[in-house]
Amino acid sequence: WFDEDKDALIEEVANIAVQISGKLRATIQVPMNSDEAVVKTIALADEKVEKWLANKEITNLIFIKNKIINIIASENFRLLNEVGDVIHFDLTENAIDKLETAAFIMNRKTNAKWKEVALNIHSSLYSFCLAAIYKGNYERVMKTAQNGGKELINANEALNKILNMNFPLYHSIIQATTKFGNNDDDIRKLNQLIEFADKTAPFRPTVVKYSVTSIKEQILPALSLIKFLTLETNSINFLFKDDSYNRIKATIKRMEKKTKGQ
């Protein structure tokens, strides 16, 4: 009989389950007792993992030696709409970019994120309001300045114009209760969002305080109005209509879920 070689019985490789945001997507083999950096490198080079991580950003990673690596990833937002080497700085594209930026910031773990989320949603809503009013006529979004010249209407003026506009599908947003929710309460919250953005502007030398709950309450009606304006009124012209619609739908759905769930 041969003598038992205990060293030969030791496994030299480990089968690692690779999860993407908690779902099994691949299995890889790595040298036994490999550290996190080695396993991560091998996992990210796997074709299946590459496919599942396409257009996503890694936000966290959970590693159990010799057993599992769980790659937490979220949809990667596009700051600008690119076609080849051309970047479009269009009013509506900028509005979608701000909306996607807000969704991206929502992935942060601290309550401080809600300030930046609200400010980016405010910027997005303001831009969409201007786009809906504009309709090819620059004068629609201008007003007479104190010096007698012309200047852009502010966010509050843009919102008031929107709330009194007639749309092809509905007499006005105020009457479209099934699409926009409880009118008086939602409009009050929208005005609070505009006030919040104005008071917390970086050049304001004052200290203001808002509760997280009050900020989140302002976000949902703003998202409802953005969804109504962009997807249901036919009042905004997009450079890339199908792509823009898909981006807006996906982003708002994700943000509504996070706002209600957090």
N, C-alpha and C positions, 0 to 999 in steps of 0.2 A: 504494500500500500504506500501511496505517496503521502508525504507529510503535508498537512494543510497550510497553504500560504494565505495568511489572513490579509496581507496587503493586496492580494489579487481580488479579494472579495469586496474591497472598497469601491463604490461607484465613482467613476471619474467625471460623469456628466450629470446635470440636473435638468429635468423637464420643467420649464417655467410656463405657467399660464399667463398669457398677456391679455389684460382687460383694457378696454377703452371706456372710460367713465362707467365702470362697474360691469360691463358686458364682455364675455369671453370672445375674443376676436382672432387669437392665434396661440400656438404653443411653440416655444423655442427651446433649443438645447444650449446650455452654457456650461462651462467648467464648474464642477462642484465648488460651492462656497464662494462663488463670484460676488463681488461687491455691487452696489447699486449702479455705479457709473458704467461698469462693464455690461451688466444686464440691459441697462437702458440703451446703450449704443447698439447692441445686437438686436434688441426689440425694434428700435426705430428703423433699422435697416431691413426688416422683414417686409416683403411685398404686401402682405395682407394688412399689416399695421400701417404702412404708408398710405394705403387706399383709405382706411378708416380715419386717418388724420388729415386727409386732404382738406385744405381751406379751414383748418381748425388750429387753435392755439393751445398749447399745453399750459395749464394753470396750476397743476399740482401733480404729485406722483406718490403713490403708496407702494412700498417695497417690503416683501417678506423673503428673506434669504432662502434660496433653494425651492421656493414654492410659487410665488406670484409677484407680478408687477402690474399695478393698476395705474394707467395713464389717464389723468383727468384732463379733458379737453373741452373747449367751447368753440362755437362758431367764431371764426376770425372776421372781424368787421373790416370793411374797406373804407379807408378815410376818403378816398377819391375814386371816381369811376374812371378806369383806365381802358383805353382801346389802343393797343400797340404802344407807341411811345407818346401818345397824346393824353393829357389829363384835362378833364372837363371841369371848369370852375363855374358851374351853372347854378342858378338859384335853387332849383329843385334838387339837383344832385347834392348840393351843400346841405340842404335840409335833411335828406336821407342820411348823409354822412353823420350829421349831428345826432340823429335818432339812433343810428347804429353805435355811435360812440357812447351814448347813454346806456344802451343795452350792454355794451362791453364793460362799462364801469360797474354795472349791477353785480358783476361776478366777484367784486371785492368783498372781503369779509367784515369790514367795519361799518358802523352806522354813518360814519363821515361820508361814505360814498353817495348818500342821498342828496347832499348839496350839489355835487357835480352832476348827478343824474338829472335833477330838476332843472339846473341851469342849461344843460344841453337839450332837454326836452323843450324848454322855453324858447331856445334859439331855433330849434326845428319847427315848432309851431308858428313862431313869428315869420319864418321864411315861407312856410306853406301858406299862411294867410296872405302874405304879399303876392305869392305866385297866383293864388286864386283871384285876387283883386286885379292884378296887373293886366292879364289878358291882352298883351301886346300894346297896351297904352300906358306909357311911363307916367303920364300925368295922374293916373288913378292912384298911385302910391306916393304922390308928392303933396306937400302943403307949403303954404307961404311962411317963410321964416321971419323972425323978428327984424332982421336986417333988410327985409323986402325981397330976398331971394327965395330959392326953393330948397326944401330939405325933405328927407324921407319921413313918412309918418312913423310914429313910434309903435311899440307892440300893443299898447292899450287901444290906440286909435285903429290899428289894423284889426284887432279882435272885434271892436264895435262895428266896423264896416262889415266884417264877415257875418256877424250876428244879425245884420239887417239886409243882407243880400238875398236876392231871389235866385234859387237854383232850379235847373230844369226839372229835377225829380221831386223837389219839395218847395213849398212856399218859402220857408226859411228854416234855418237850423233850430231856431227857438220852437217851431211847431213840430219839428221832426223828433218827437219824444221817443219813439221806438228805436231811433237810430242813435240818439245822443243822450238818453237817460233823463234823469230828473232835471228839468231846465233850470229853475231858479237856483237850486243847490249847485249844479254843475257850473253854471256861469259864475256864481260866487267864488267857487274854487279856482276857476280859470283866472279870474281877476286877482285872486290871492297869489297865484303862481307868478303873474306878471309883477305884482307888488314885491314878491319875494326876490325875483331876479333883479329888480331895480334897487332894492335896499341892500342886497348882498353884492352889488357890482364891486369889482376890485378897487375902483377909485373912490369908493365911499369911505370917508374917514370915521365911520360910526360902527358901533358894535351892536348887532342884532341877534336875537335868539329865536329859533323855531324848533318845535318838537318834530321828531322823526315822523310821528303819526300824521301831523298836519301836512308835512311835505308830501308824504305818500298819498294822502287824500287828494292833493292837487294834481298828481301825476295821472291818475286813471281817467278823469274827464278830459285831460289834455290829449291823452292817447286816443280816446273816443273821437274827439274832434279831428285829430290828424287822420284817423282812419276814415271818417266820414268825408272829409275834404278831398283826400287823395284817391279813395277807391270808389266813392259812390256819387260824386257830384259832377264828374266830367268837367270840372272847372280849371284843372291844372294840366298844362302841356308838359309831358316828360320827354327828355331826349331819347330814353330807352324804355318805352312804356312797359313791356312785358317784364323786363329785368327789374325795373323800378317797383312795379306792383308786387313782384315776388319778394323783393327785399323788404318792402314796407310790411306786407302781411306777416312774414316770418318774424321780423323784428318786434312788431307790436304784440303778436301772440306770445312770444317769449317774455316780453317785458310785463305784460298783464299777469301772466302766470307768476312771475317772480315778485311783483309788487303785492299781489294778493296773498302769496305764500310766505313772505318774509316779515 
